């Protein structure tokens, strides 16, 4: 019997025992004393003996790993949040007083919330597409009859929409906390307008950041209203989101799940007369969340890198973007 000694160096196989498909490791990151392995198709946490048996009282304890996400560096949401941000952070020197470990921890919090948004979206997208095919089959089969049977319904639709919006709202809140770290701004929670006002008043040189916040304020407000209007505690007259499932339309047509809002109770709030497709809208919001995070992080970096070095932000040419880890931006010294 081989004797295990926790003091020795070790290697560990991270292969998925239920799959023959290879998952190439791209990065290993330590975040708050926890070790994570980022592969092309998964994210795993490495659990060493020391992290499992902290009291060192059970010699039979051995190393382990835990699968955290079934997405990895080939996913743009992984690549352009935690991986890209980590690479940029470690390619430069920040102004005195900033803690890279604290910044990376906050980025990881944001990243996980965005992964949850994408997961909710993917569940809705997959289920809707499956039910669309069934709706087509039912209508085609009964075209010659005098009536068409009930169309299948997405039973958990509202639950997954609420999950998407809830994680999106938290993501926006945690993303804004980057301003607390980089600029020592107060923590305003979900009062995003207060962040914009504070930066205008106390960081007047950050004009590009103010532009980005102003440019994105309307859709950010829309997400917050969507989330609150689906919460029973916030619903009021002229403040409601109506979600519609699959519905039969004129002729041999049907409509996909959709939603419409009435935000007239809020300042500058409007009434959406015609329902819009949930999948299309959520896909746009998901992309907007990623781009917003990327933009504010890059501006925070440019405002706070050490001016003693001639750093410059670059974008990878489209043809050089690695599909196994599609990073868009990097920082290097100017030549």
Secondary structure, DSSP 8 states (H G I E B T S, - for coil): -----TTS--------TT--S---EEEEEEETTEEEEEESS-EEEEE-HHHH-TT---TT---EEEEEES--TTSHHHIIIIIHHHHHHTTS-B-TT--HHHHHHHHHHHHHHHHHHHHHHHHHHHHHHHHHHHHHHHHHHTTTSSS-------TTHHHHHHHHHHHHHHHHHHHHTHHHHHH-----TT-HHHHHHHHHHH-TT-HHHHHHHHHHHHHHHHHHHHHHHTSTTT-BTTBEEEEE-SEE-STT-EE-SEEEEE-TTSTT--B--S-EEHHHHHHHHHHHHHHHHHHHHHHHHHHHB-TTS-EEEEE--GGG--TTS---EEEEE--
